[in-house]
Amino acid sequence: MAFQIVRNDITKITADAIVNTANPEPTFMAGTDAAVYQAAGADKLLKEREKIGPIAEGEVAVTPAFDLNAKYIFHTVGPVWNGGDKGEKDIVRKCYENCLKKAIELNIESIAFPLISTGVYGFPKADALIIATSVFSSFLADYELDITLVVFDNESFELSGRIFAGINEYIDEHYVENRLDEEYGFAGAAVCGAAPDAGAFGAVRDEAFEACEDAEEKALEEYSQDEEKPRFADHLRGVRGKRNTFHMEARSAAEAPAAAAYAAASSMAAVPKQRSLDDVMKNLTETWSQSLLRLIDEKGYTDVDVYKRANVDRKHFSKIRTDKDYVPKKRTALAFALALKLNIDEAKDFLGRAGYAFSPSSKTDLIVQYFIENQVYEIMTINLALYEHNEPLLG
Protein backbone atom coordinates (compact mmCIF):
# COMPACT_ATOMS: atom_id res chain seq x y z
CA MET A 1 0.00 0.00 0.00
CA ALA A 2 1.20 3.59 0.36
CA PHE A 3 2.47 6.39 2.56
CA GLN A 4 1.14 9.92 2.99
CA ILE A 5 1.79 12.94 5.19
CA VAL A 6 -1.21 15.00 6.28
CA ARG A 7 -1.62 18.08 8.43
CA ASN A 8 -4.43 17.26 10.82
CA ASP A 9 -5.38 16.30 14.34
CA ILE A 10 -4.59 12.58 14.72
CA THR A 11 -7.81 12.04 16.69
CA LYS A 12 -9.74 12.99 13.52
CA ILE A 13 -8.02 10.34 11.37
CA THR A 14 -9.73 7.10 10.35
CA ALA A 15 -7.39 4.10 10.47
CA ASP A 16 -7.28 0.59 11.89
CA ALA A 17 -4.69 1.73 14.44
CA ILE A 18 -3.93 5.15 15.91
CA VAL A 19 -0.49 5.54 17.49
CA ASN A 20 -0.30 7.50 20.72
CA THR A 21 2.87 8.98 22.21
CA ALA A 22 2.15 7.62 25.66
CA ASN A 23 3.22 8.37 29.19
CA PRO A 24 5.30 5.45 30.56
CA GLU A 25 2.92 5.20 33.52
CA PRO A 26 -0.84 4.54 33.23
CA THR A 27 -1.82 8.21 33.18
CA PHE A 28 -2.01 11.10 30.74
CA MET A 29 -0.97 14.70 31.00
CA ALA A 30 -0.65 16.87 27.88
CA GLY A 31 -0.04 16.91 24.14
CA THR A 32 -1.02 14.07 21.82
CA ASP A 33 -1.48 11.71 24.76
CA ALA A 34 -4.13 13.89 26.38
CA ALA A 35 -5.87 14.54 23.05
CA VAL A 36 -6.12 10.81 22.33
CA TYR A 37 -7.54 10.04 25.79
CA GLN A 38 -10.15 12.78 25.56
CA ALA A 39 -11.26 11.78 22.06
CA ALA A 40 -11.38 8.04 22.87
CA GLY A 41 -13.16 8.51 26.20
CA ALA A 42 -10.71 9.21 29.02
CA ASP A 43 -12.29 7.03 31.74
CA LYS A 44 -12.69 3.94 29.54
CA LEU A 45 -9.23 4.23 28.03
CA LEU A 46 -7.51 4.85 31.35
CA LYS A 47 -9.02 1.67 32.82
CA GLU A 48 -7.58 -0.36 29.94
CA ARG A 49 -4.23 1.40 30.22
CA GLU A 50 -4.06 0.59 33.96
CA LYS A 51 -4.36 -3.13 33.13
CA ILE A 52 -1.13 -2.86 31.12
CA GLY A 53 0.96 -1.05 33.71
CA PRO A 54 4.25 0.73 32.93
CA ILE A 55 5.59 0.72 29.35
CA ALA A 56 9.33 0.95 28.66
CA GLU A 57 10.76 3.49 26.20
CA GLY A 58 10.55 2.24 22.65
CA GLU A 59 7.98 -0.43 23.46
CA VAL A 60 4.33 -0.59 22.42
CA ALA A 61 1.11 -1.76 24.11
CA VAL A 62 -2.37 -2.09 22.57
CA THR A 63 -5.82 -1.08 23.80
CA PRO A 64 -9.20 -0.77 22.11
CA ALA A 65 -9.77 2.60 20.43
CA PHE A 66 -13.22 3.16 21.99
CA ASP A 67 -14.65 6.40 20.54
CA LEU A 68 -11.90 7.01 17.96
CA ASN A 69 -12.41 6.07 14.30
CA ALA A 70 -10.10 3.08 14.74
CA LYS A 71 -9.94 -0.47 16.05
CA TYR A 72 -6.86 -0.06 18.22
CA ILE A 73 -4.67 2.48 19.97
CA PHE A 74 -0.96 1.65 19.94
CA HIS A 75 0.62 3.24 23.01
CA THR A 76 4.36 3.75 22.52
CA VAL A 77 6.72 5.62 24.83
CA GLY A 78 9.16 7.98 23.19
CA PRO A 79 12.16 9.63 24.81
CA VAL A 80 12.47 13.07 26.34
CA TRP A 81 14.96 15.04 24.24
CA ASN A 82 18.22 15.65 26.12
CA GLY A 83 20.42 16.99 23.35
CA GLY A 84 20.55 13.88 21.17
CA ASP A 85 23.52 12.10 22.76
CA LYS A 86 21.48 9.87 25.08
CA GLY A 87 20.22 7.49 22.40
CA GLU A 88 17.01 9.43 21.78
CA LYS A 89 17.05 8.88 18.02
CA ASP A 90 17.46 5.12 18.41
CA ILE A 91 14.53 5.00 20.82
CA VAL A 92 12.26 6.93 18.46
CA ARG A 93 13.23 4.62 15.62
CA LYS A 94 12.39 1.65 17.85
CA CYS A 95 8.96 3.16 18.60
CA TYR A 96 8.10 3.30 14.90
CA GLU A 97 9.52 -0.15 14.16
CA ASN A 98 7.71 -1.85 17.05
CA CYS A 99 4.40 -0.26 16.11
CA LEU A 100 4.77 -1.56 12.55
CA LYS A 101 5.62 -5.03 13.83
CA LYS A 102 2.48 -4.94 15.97
CA ALA A 103 0.45 -3.89 12.93
CA ILE A 104 1.62 -7.01 11.09
CA GLU A 105 0.83 -9.21 14.10
CA LEU A 106 -2.74 -7.87 14.22
CA ASN A 107 -3.13 -8.10 10.43
CA ILE A 108 -4.37 -4.53 10.10
CA GLU A 109 -4.42 -2.57 6.85
CA SER A 110 -3.89 1.04 7.96
CA ILE A 111 -2.09 2.92 10.70
CA ALA A 112 -1.71 6.61 11.61
CA PHE A 113 1.34 7.96 13.42
CA PRO A 114 2.10 11.29 15.07
CA LEU A 115 5.66 12.64 15.06
CA ILE A 116 6.64 10.70 18.16
CA SER A 117 8.08 12.68 21.11
CA THR A 118 8.00 16.02 19.26
CA GLY A 119 5.43 17.64 21.54
CA VAL A 120 6.03 18.16 25.24
CA TYR A 121 9.04 15.78 25.07
CA GLY A 122 10.85 18.26 22.81
CA PHE A 123 12.27 15.92 20.16
CA PRO A 124 13.27 18.00 17.06
CA LYS A 125 10.55 17.68 14.44
CA ALA A 126 12.90 17.63 11.47
CA ASP A 127 14.84 14.70 12.99
CA ALA A 128 11.62 12.87 13.83
CA LEU A 129 10.33 13.30 10.28
CA ILE A 130 13.49 11.91 8.73
CA ILE A 131 13.57 8.94 11.13
CA ALA A 132 9.90 8.14 10.51
CA THR A 133 10.13 8.20 6.73
CA SER A 134 13.32 6.13 6.80
CA VAL A 135 11.57 3.42 8.87
CA PHE A 136 8.47 3.54 6.67
CA SER A 137 10.52 3.24 3.49
CA SER A 138 12.27 0.09 4.71
CA PHE A 139 9.04 -1.43 5.98
CA LEU A 140 7.00 -0.80 2.83
CA ALA A 141 9.63 -2.53 0.71
CA ASP A 142 8.50 -5.81 2.31
CA TYR A 143 4.95 -5.29 3.55
CA GLU A 144 1.57 -3.94 2.43
CA LEU A 145 0.19 -1.27 4.74
CA ASP A 146 -1.39 2.18 4.48
CA ILE A 147 0.73 4.49 6.61
CA THR A 148 -0.32 8.04 7.42
CA LEU A 149 2.00 10.42 9.22
CA VAL A 150 -0.05 13.13 10.90
CA VAL A 151 1.59 16.50 11.50
CA PHE A 152 -0.47 18.84 13.63
CA ASP A 153 0.99 22.26 12.75
CA ASN A 154 2.41 24.11 9.74
CA GLU A 155 5.89 24.59 11.14
CA SER A 156 8.72 24.70 8.59
CA PHE A 157 10.96 21.68 8.92
CA GLU A 158 14.03 23.20 7.18
CA LEU A 159 15.09 19.95 5.57
CA SER A 160 16.49 20.94 2.17
CA GLY A 161 20.15 21.21 3.05
CA ARG A 162 19.98 17.93 4.95
CA ILE A 163 18.23 16.00 2.20
CA PHE A 164 20.23 17.17 -0.77
CA ALA A 165 22.32 20.32 -0.79
CA GLY A 166 21.53 22.65 -3.66
CA ILE A 167 17.87 21.89 -4.24
CA ASN A 168 16.71 25.44 -3.47
CA GLU A 169 19.37 26.90 -5.72
CA TYR A 170 18.22 24.61 -8.53
CA ILE A 171 14.61 25.69 -8.10
CA ASP A 172 15.53 29.38 -8.03
CA GLU A 173 17.73 29.12 -11.10
CA HIS A 174 15.31 27.18 -13.30
CA TYR A 175 12.16 28.86 -12.00
CA VAL A 176 13.51 32.16 -13.37
CA GLU A 177 15.49 31.19 -16.46
CA ASN A 178 13.03 28.81 -18.05
CA ARG A 179 10.03 31.05 -17.39
CA LEU A 180 11.12 33.41 -20.17
CA ASP A 181 10.89 30.84 -22.96
CA GLU A 182 8.30 28.45 -21.53
CA GLU A 183 5.85 30.93 -20.03
CA TYR A 184 6.24 34.24 -21.84
CA GLY A 185 6.97 32.98 -25.34
CA PHE A 186 10.32 34.77 -25.53
CA ALA A 187 12.55 33.75 -28.43
CA GLY A 188 15.57 32.67 -26.46
CA ALA A 189 17.87 32.40 -29.43
CA ALA A 190 17.01 35.88 -30.63
CA VAL A 191 17.41 37.44 -27.20
CA CYS A 192 20.80 35.79 -26.81
CA GLY A 193 22.05 37.16 -30.09
CA ALA A 194 20.96 34.88 -32.91
CA ALA A 195 19.18 37.83 -34.47
CA PRO A 196 21.23 40.86 -35.57
CA ASP A 197 22.50 42.80 -32.59
CA ALA A 198 23.67 46.25 -33.51
CA GLY A 199 23.38 49.94 -32.78
CA ALA A 200 20.38 51.46 -31.13
CA PHE A 201 18.38 48.22 -31.44
CA GLY A 202 20.90 46.36 -29.32
CA ALA A 203 20.85 49.01 -26.61
CA VAL A 204 17.05 49.13 -26.49
CA ARG A 205 16.84 45.35 -26.46
CA ASP A 206 19.23 45.00 -23.54
CA GLU A 207 17.49 47.67 -21.48
CA ALA A 208 14.03 46.21 -22.05
CA PHE A 209 15.23 42.67 -21.40
CA GLU A 210 16.65 43.73 -18.05
CA ALA A 211 13.35 45.39 -17.20
CA CYS A 212 11.57 42.12 -17.97
CA GLU A 213 13.94 40.21 -15.73
CA ASP A 214 13.41 42.68 -12.88
CA ALA A 215 9.63 42.48 -13.22
CA GLU A 216 9.75 38.69 -13.32
CA GLU A 217 11.90 38.42 -10.21
CA LYS A 218 9.55 40.72 -8.31
CA ALA A 219 6.54 38.69 -9.44
CA LEU A 220 8.16 35.42 -8.40
CA GLU A 221 9.12 36.85 -5.02
CA GLU A 222 5.58 37.95 -4.27
CA TYR A 223 4.19 34.66 -5.61
CA SER A 224 6.41 32.61 -3.33
CA GLN A 225 5.27 34.62 -0.33
CA ASP A 226 1.54 34.27 -0.61
CA GLU A 227 0.84 31.69 -3.36
CA GLU A 228 -1.96 33.79 -4.85
CA LYS A 229 -2.04 32.58 -8.42
CA PRO A 230 -4.65 35.05 -9.71
CA ARG A 231 -2.49 37.90 -8.47
CA PHE A 232 0.55 36.29 -10.02
CA ALA A 233 -1.25 36.13 -13.36
CA ASP A 234 -1.55 39.93 -13.25
CA HIS A 235 2.20 40.13 -12.82
CA LEU A 236 2.70 37.93 -15.85
CA ARG A 237 0.52 40.21 -17.91
CA GLY A 238 2.62 43.14 -16.75
CA VAL A 239 5.80 41.42 -17.84
CA ARG A 240 4.29 40.63 -21.21
CA GLY A 241 3.32 44.28 -21.50
CA LYS A 242 6.94 45.27 -21.02
CA ARG A 243 7.88 42.85 -23.76
CA ASN A 244 5.41 44.54 -26.12
CA THR A 245 6.81 47.94 -25.19
CA PHE A 246 10.25 46.63 -26.04
CA HIS A 247 9.10 45.58 -29.51
CA MET A 248 7.66 49.03 -30.17
CA GLU A 249 10.82 50.79 -29.03
CA ALA A 250 13.02 48.46 -31.01
CA ARG A 251 11.07 49.02 -34.19
CA SER A 252 11.44 52.77 -33.86
CA ALA A 253 15.19 52.57 -33.19
CA ALA A 254 17.78 53.49 -35.74
CA GLU A 255 18.55 49.89 -36.61
CA ALA A 256 15.17 49.06 -38.13
CA PRO A 257 16.47 46.09 -40.17
CA ALA A 258 17.86 44.51 -37.02
CA ALA A 259 14.57 45.08 -35.22
CA ALA A 260 12.69 43.48 -38.06
CA ALA A 261 15.00 40.48 -38.01
CA TYR A 262 14.48 40.16 -34.26
CA ALA A 263 10.73 40.31 -34.62
CA ALA A 264 10.84 37.61 -37.27
CA ALA A 265 13.06 35.38 -35.15
CA SER A 266 10.85 35.97 -32.11
CA SER A 267 7.73 35.07 -34.04
CA MET A 268 9.26 31.86 -35.37
CA ALA A 269 10.49 30.78 -31.96
CA ALA A 270 7.37 31.67 -30.03
CA VAL A 271 4.76 30.12 -32.32
CA PRO A 272 5.12 26.36 -32.90
CA LYS A 273 4.53 25.03 -36.36
CA GLN A 274 0.95 23.82 -36.73
CA ARG A 275 0.60 20.11 -37.48
CA SER A 276 -2.13 18.58 -39.57
CA LEU A 277 -4.41 15.86 -38.23
CA ASP A 278 -2.60 13.38 -40.49
CA ASP A 279 0.73 14.34 -38.90
CA VAL A 280 -0.70 13.76 -35.44
CA MET A 281 -2.22 10.40 -36.35
CA LYS A 282 1.05 9.18 -37.86
CA ASN A 283 2.75 9.66 -34.49
CA LEU A 284 0.29 7.68 -32.44
CA THR A 285 2.26 5.08 -30.47
CA GLU A 286 1.80 3.14 -27.29
CA THR A 287 -0.26 4.57 -24.46
CA TRP A 288 1.17 5.60 -21.10
CA SER A 289 0.18 2.35 -19.39
CA GLN A 290 1.59 0.29 -22.27
CA SER A 291 4.82 2.25 -21.99
CA LEU A 292 4.91 1.61 -18.24
CA LEU A 293 4.54 -2.15 -18.63
CA ARG A 294 7.12 -2.27 -21.44
CA LEU A 295 9.66 -0.34 -19.37
CA ILE A 296 9.13 -2.63 -16.38
CA ASP A 297 9.99 -5.62 -18.57
CA GLU A 298 12.89 -3.93 -20.36
CA LYS A 299 14.54 -2.86 -17.12
CA GLY A 300 14.09 -6.26 -15.50
CA TYR A 301 11.90 -5.05 -12.64
CA THR A 302 8.86 -6.76 -11.14
CA ASP A 303 5.45 -5.14 -10.83
CA VAL A 304 5.75 -5.19 -7.05
CA ASP A 305 9.17 -3.49 -7.16
CA VAL A 306 7.81 -0.67 -9.28
CA TYR A 307 4.47 0.07 -7.64
CA LYS A 308 6.05 0.07 -4.19
CA ARG A 309 8.85 2.37 -5.31
CA ALA A 310 6.15 4.61 -6.82
CA ASN A 311 4.26 4.78 -3.47
CA VAL A 312 1.19 3.29 -5.16
CA ASP A 313 -0.92 0.51 -3.72
CA ARG A 314 -1.58 -2.85 -5.35
CA LYS A 315 -5.21 -2.12 -6.25
CA HIS A 316 -4.28 1.07 -8.01
CA PHE A 317 -1.55 -0.67 -9.98
CA SER A 318 -3.90 -3.48 -10.94
CA LYS A 319 -6.25 -0.90 -12.41
CA ILE A 320 -3.40 0.58 -14.44
CA ARG A 321 -2.27 -2.82 -15.69
CA THR A 322 -5.70 -3.85 -16.95
CA ASP A 323 -6.55 -0.58 -18.71
CA LYS A 324 -4.29 0.21 -21.67
CA ASP A 325 -5.93 3.64 -22.00
CA TYR A 326 -5.49 4.54 -18.34
CA VAL A 327 -4.68 8.24 -17.90
CA PRO A 328 -2.81 8.91 -14.64
CA LYS A 329 -2.72 12.05 -12.59
CA LYS A 330 0.52 13.89 -13.19
CA ARG A 331 1.92 13.13 -9.75
CA THR A 332 1.27 9.41 -10.39
CA ALA A 333 3.10 9.60 -13.71
CA LEU A 334 6.02 11.35 -12.00
CA ALA A 335 6.08 8.71 -9.27
CA PHE A 336 6.36 5.90 -11.82
CA ALA A 337 9.08 7.76 -13.73
CA LEU A 338 11.08 7.70 -10.49
CA ALA A 339 10.19 4.08 -9.75
CA LEU A 340 11.47 3.10 -13.20
CA LYS A 341 14.67 5.10 -12.56
CA LEU A 342 14.36 6.90 -15.89
CA ASN A 343 16.89 9.48 -17.04
CA ILE A 344 15.60 12.95 -17.81
CA ASP A 345 15.01 12.30 -21.54
CA GLU A 346 13.22 9.02 -20.83
CA ALA A 347 11.12 10.76 -18.18
CA LYS A 348 10.07 13.51 -20.59
CA ASP A 349 8.94 10.94 -23.16
CA PHE A 350 7.16 8.90 -20.48
CA LEU A 351 5.25 11.94 -19.19
CA GLY A 352 4.42 12.97 -22.73
CA ARG A 353 2.55 9.72 -23.31
CA ALA A 354 0.16 10.76 -20.54
CA GLY A 355 -0.18 14.26 -21.98
CA TYR A 356 2.15 15.97 -19.49
CA ALA A 357 5.46 17.80 -19.57
CA PHE A 358 7.91 19.17 -17.04
CA SER A 359 6.94 22.78 -16.39
CA PRO A 360 9.39 25.45 -15.18
CA SER A 361 6.49 27.10 -13.36
CA SER A 362 5.87 24.01 -11.19
CA LYS A 363 8.02 23.52 -8.10
CA THR A 364 6.98 19.88 -8.00
CA ASP A 365 8.33 19.35 -11.52
CA LEU A 366 11.57 21.16 -10.76
CA ILE A 367 12.16 19.16 -7.59
CA VAL A 368 11.58 15.88 -9.44
CA GLN A 369 13.85 17.00 -12.28
CA TYR A 370 16.53 17.91 -9.77
CA PHE A 371 16.55 14.47 -8.22
CA ILE A 372 16.41 12.69 -11.58
CA GLU A 373 19.38 14.69 -12.84
CA ASN A 374 21.25 13.72 -9.67
CA GLN A 375 20.17 10.06 -10.07
CA VAL A 376 18.31 10.01 -6.75
CA TYR A 377 15.12 7.98 -7.10
CA GLU A 378 14.10 7.27 -3.49
CA ILE A 379 10.53 8.54 -3.36
CA MET A 380 10.49 9.03 0.42
CA THR A 381 13.42 11.44 0.12
CA ILE A 382 11.75 13.27 -2.76
CA ASN A 383 8.45 13.43 -0.91
CA LEU A 384 10.22 15.01 2.06
CA ALA A 385 11.56 17.71 -0.25
CA LEU A 386 8.09 18.22 -1.72
CA TYR A 387 6.55 18.36 1.74
CA GLU A 388 8.99 20.99 2.88
CA HIS A 389 8.14 23.12 -0.14
CA ASN A 390 4.38 22.69 0.49
CA GLU A 391 3.90 20.65 -2.69
CA PRO A 392 1.68 17.53 -3.00
CA LEU A 393 3.40 14.21 -2.36
CA LEU A 394 3.95 11.73 -5.19
CA GLY A 395 2.14 8.43 -5.46
Long-range contacts (C-beta under 8 A, 24 or more apart in sequence): 1-109, 1-110, 1-140, 1-144, 1-145, 1-146, 1-147, 1-313, 1-314, 2-140, 2-146, 2-147, 2-311, 2-312, 2-313, 2-395, 3-133, 3-136, 3-137, 3-140, 3-147, 3-148, 3-149, 3-311, 3-380, 3-383, 3-395, 4-147, 4-148, 4-149, 4-393, 4-395, 5-148, 5-149, 5-151, 5-383, 5-387, 5-393, 6-148, 6-149, 6-150, 6-151, 7-150, 7-151, 7-152, 7-153, 7-154, 8-150, 8-151, 8-152, 9-35, 9-150, 9-152, 10-35, 10-36, 10-112, 10-113, 10-114, 10-150, 10-152, 11-35, 11-36, 11-38, 11-39, 11-40, 11-68, 12-69, 13-69, 13-70, 13-112, 13-148, 13-150, 14-69, 14-70, 15-69, 15-70, 15-110, 15-111, 15-112, 15-146, 15-148, 16-70, 16-71, 16-72, 16-103, 16-106, 16-108, 16-109, 16-110, 16-111, 17-65, 17-70, 17-71, 17-72, 17-73, 17-74, 17-99, 17-102, 17-103, 17-106, 17-108, 17-110, 17-111, 17-112, 18-65, 18-68, 18-70, 18-72, 18-73, 18-74, 18-111, 18-112, 19-73, 19-74, 19-76, 19-99, 19-111, 19-112, 19-113, 19-114, 19-116, 20-73, 20-74, 20-75, 20-76, 20-114, 21-76, 21-77, 21-78, 21-114, 21-116, 21-117, 21-119, 21-121, 22-49, 22-55, 22-61, 22-75, 22-76, 22-77, 23-77, 24-54, 24-55, 24-56, 24-57, 24-77, 25-54, 26-50, 26-52, 26-53, 26-54, 29-120, 30-119, 30-120, 31-119, 31-120, 31-121, 32-114, 32-119, 32-152, 36-68, 36-73, 39-67, 39-68, 40-65, 40-66, 40-67, 40-68, 40-73, 41-66, 41-67, 45-73, 49-75, 57-91, 57-94, 58-91, 58-94, 58-95, 58-98, 59-94, 59-98, 60-95, 60-98, 60-99, 60-102, 62-102, 62-106, 70-112, 71-108, 72-106, 72-108, 74-99, 74-102, 74-103, 74-111, 76-116, 78-116, 78-117, 78-121, 78-123, 79-117, 79-121, 79-123, 80-117, 80-121, 80-122, 81-117, 81-121, 81-122, 81-123, 81-124, 84-124, 84-127, 88-117, 88-123, 89-127, 89-131, 92-116, 92-117, 92-123, 92-127, 92-128, 92-131, 93-131, 93-134, 93-135, 96-131, 96-132, 96-135, 96-136, 97-135, 97-139, 100-135, 100-136, 100-139, 100-143, 100-145, 103-145, 104-143, 104-145, 108-145, 109-144, 109-145, 109-146, 110-145, 110-146, 110-147, 110-148, 111-145, 111-146, 111-147, 111-148, 112-147, 112-148, 112-149, 112-150, 113-147, 113-148, 113-149, 113-150, 114-149, 114-150, 114-152, 115-149, 115-151, 125-151, 125-155, 125-157, 126-157, 126-158, 126-159, 126-162, 129-157, 129-159, 129-384, 130-159, 130-162, 130-384, 133-380, 133-381, 133-383, 133-384, 134-380, 136-380, 137-378, 137-380, 140-308, 141-308, 144-313, 144-314, 146-313, 156-388, 157-387, 157-388, 158-388, 159-384, 159-385, 159-388, 160-385, 160-388, 163-381, 163-384, 163-385, 163-388, 164-370, 164-371, 164-374, 164-376, 164-381, 164-385, 166-370, 167-367, 167-370, 167-385, 170-366, 170-370, 171-363, 171-366, 171-367, 171-370, 171-389, 174-360, 174-366, 174-369, 175-220, 175-360, 175-361, 175-363, 175-366, 176-213, 176-216, 176-217, 176-220, 177-360, 178-360, 179-216, 179-220, 179-360, 179-361, 180-212, 180-216, 182-359, 182-360, 182-361, 183-236, 183-360, 183-361, 184-212, 184-236, 184-239, 184-240, 184-243, 185-270, 185-271, 186-212, 186-243, 186-266, 186-269, 186-270, 187-262, 187-265, 187-266, 187-267, 187-268, 187-269, 187-270, 188-269, 189-265, 189-269, 190-262, 190-265, 190-266, 190-269, 194-265, 195-258, 195-261, 195-262, 195-264, 195-265, 195-266, 196-255, 196-257, 196-258, 196-261, 196-262, 197-258, 198-255, 198-258, 199-253, 199-254, 199-255, 199-258, 200-253, 200-254, 200-255, 201-250, 201-253, 201-254, 201-255, 201-256, 201-258, 201-259, 201-262, 202-255, 202-258, 203-253, 204-246, 204-249, 204-250, 204-253, 205-246, 205-250, 205-262, 208-242, 208-243, 208-245, 208-246, 208-249, 208-250, 209-246, 211-242, 211-246, 212-239, 212-242, 212-243, 212-246, 215-239, 215-242, 227-390, 285-353, 286-353, 287-324, 287-325, 287-326, 287-353, 288-326, 288-327, 288-328, 288-333, 288-350, 288-353, 288-354, 289-320, 289-321, 289-323, 289-324, 289-325, 289-326, 290-324, 291-350, 291-353, 292-320, 292-336, 292-340, 292-350, 293-321, 295-340, 295-342, 295-350, 296-340, 299-340, 299-341, 301-340, 305-339, 306-336, 306-339, 306-340, 307-339, 308-339, 309-338, 309-339, 309-377, 309-379, 310-335, 310-336, 310-338, 310-339, 310-379, 310-394, 310-395, 311-335, 311-379, 311-380, 311-383, 311-393, 311-394, 311-395, 312-336, 312-395, 327-354, 327-355, 328-354, 330-354, 330-356, 331-364, 331-392, 331-393, 331-394, 331-395, 332-394, 332-395, 334-364, 334-365, 334-368, 334-394, 335-379, 335-394, 335-395, 337-368, 337-372, 338-368, 338-371, 338-372, 338-377, 338-379, 338-382, 338-394, 339-377, 339-379, 341-377, 342-372, 343-372, 344-369, 344-372, 344-373, 347-372, 363-389, 363-391, 364-391, 364-392, 367-391, 368-394
